[in-house]
Amino acid sequence: MSKCAKHCPEIAPNDAQNAIDPGRRRLLAGAGALTTLMLAPGVSLMMSGAVEARPAGVAASAKIRWGILIDVSKCPDGCDLCVTACKDENGWQETGRAETNVQWIRKVTLKDKNTGAIKTLPFMCQHCAEPPCVDVCPTGASFKRADGIVLVDKHTCIGCRYCMMACPYAARSFVHEQVTNQKPHAPRGKGTVESCTMCVHRVDKGQIPACVEACTKAGNRTMIFGDLNDPNSEIAKAAGQHLTTRIRADLGLDPGILYSGL
Amino acid sequence: MVLAGVLLITPGSAGAKEMSPTSPTSPWGPKPTKAFKGDKCVEPVDVMRRDHMNYLLHQRDETVQQGIRGKKYSLRQCIECHAVPDKQAGGERTVEPFCGECHKFAAVTIDCFQCHTNKPEKVKSTEALPSGPLPPGHPTMNKKTSNSTNTGSWKKKTLFAALDPALQQGSTCNVQVR
């Protein structure tokens, strides 16, 4: 018997447990529609929360490409709900020093020099389809998951910071100091590189990333999370209706974070 | 020579004198704290003592890199059951008294808790357990079996039994129902 087979016996998902009675499904669908109606037009939680949880023991699928569409025109200046939600969810604090600050997510201010127009937008790891951070990693710690989420495997990260140099978005940061009181779902430690994980622990449970949830709950509806490969998903429909921009599209990295209204 | 002889003989004889057939651990060994929750571990105690690091190492790669969740072994589930009130943490539950006991004894430094928290998650009663639903065939579903004789090769078991008299009695997991 191989070591793998010994330690990791195959576990079939419990279908009987997960199955929903058709009658109950109809009731639930009706309840969902009712909730949507009651919340509309201000907040529509059902639409952004429609992500399916993956059953236990099943790997992430390459058929899915998770992404976020950010409508910059709806992003209020001075609002940092997404940043606060990320801090709360993943348990990080700003260091207070620009050189070593944490870069999970930040609000970036854009200014048109000709007209003086100013706009802010949330900015984080762009979850590229061709991530340069993965290309340069000497240990394979920086990797892209099958469903398009770019992550750091901190077990194998040696803290060389090549990925930080390679990332054109400056979306990664190095943990310089010892960390305590981490969240159980977001391990962080000194000597490793970290970045936005697109709340991979939440996505796997069928929830949406914390930043998107906070933005949606506040009624801003700036961010839409979903599967870019699914033509029926809200994000794909929205991306099909509006012109979207990929930051530094000239680099050909095909980011999973799309911006509209830029 | 005489001194060396005394050193060689003393631990053995003292151990033999204090050894009790019902003792959960050998008198000279580490005494890890009893689990805070649960009546049985995911594997028999002798298997866990020997292979816990392999289970964790193997499954962590699958979880991080492939996104496979809810399988049998999980560090968060270890912490969930084995974190006990810790004086050094101001009475908060941490897993340090459990893991630290053997690791200090064996002088094996672990770096799990440089990144992972050693405290259990504050789970709301409506939420699922951190490691997801228990898989079919999970030992906690079959409470009648208490012996660990059905797993592990005889060679390893014999060797381990020689070191730990408790195993000669047919060891059960020494955790307590709370």
Boltz contact constraints between the chains, C-beta under 6 A:
constraints:
  - contact:
      token1: [A, 7]
      token2: [B, 54]
      max_distance: 6.0
  - contact:
      token1: [A, 7]
      token2: [B, 55]
      max_distance: 6.0
  - contact:
      token1: [A, 7]
      token2: [B, 58]
      max_distance: 6.0
  - contact:
      token1: [A, 8]
      token2: [B, 58]
      max_distance: 6.0
  - contact:
      token1: [A, 11]
      token2: [B, 71]
      max_distance: 6.0
  - contact:
      token1: [A, 11]
      token2: [B, 135]
      max_distance: 6.0
  - contact:
      token1: [A, 56]
      token2: [B, 70]
      max_distance: 6.0
  - contact:
      token1: [A, 56]
      token2: [B, 132]
      max_distance: 6.0
  - contact:
      token1: [A, 56]
      token2: [B, 133]
      max_distance: 6.0
  - contact:
      token1: [A, 57]
      token2: [B, 70]
      max_distance: 6.0
  - contact:
      token1: [A, 57]
      token2: [B, 71]
      max_distance: 6.0
  - contact:
      token1: [A, 59]
      token2: [B, 66]
      max_distance: 6.0
  - contact:
      token1: [A, 59]
      token2: [B, 67]
      max_distance: 6.0
  - contact:
      token1: [A, 59]
      token2: [B, 68]
      max_distance: 6.0
  - contact:
      token1: [A, 60]
      token2: [B, 67]
      max_distance: 6.0
  - contact:
      token1: [A, 145]
      token2: [B, 67]
      max_distance: 6.0
  - contact:
      token1: [A, 153]
      token2: [B, 64]
      max_distance: 6.0
  - contact:
      token1: [A, 154]
      token2: [B, 115]
      max_distance: 6.0
  - contact:
      token1: [A, 182]
      token2: [B, 117]
      max_distance: 6.0
  - contact:
      token1: [A, 184]
      token2: [B, 76]
      max_distance: 6.0
  - contact:
      token1: [A, 184]
      token2: [B, 117]
      max_distance: 6.0
  - contact:
      token1: [A, 184]
      token2: [B, 121]
      max_distance: 6.0
  - contact:
      token1: [A, 187]
      token2: [B, 115]
      max_distance: 6.0
  - contact:
      token1: [A, 187]
      token2: [B, 116]
      max_distance: 6.0
  - contact:
      token1: [A, 189]
      token2: [B, 114]
      max_distance: 6.0
  - contact:
      token1: [A, 189]
      token2: [B, 115]
      max_distance: 6.0
  - contact:
      token1: [A, 204]
      token2: [B, 67]
      max_distance: 6.0
  - contact:
      token1: [A, 204]
      token2: [B, 69]
      max_distance: 6.0
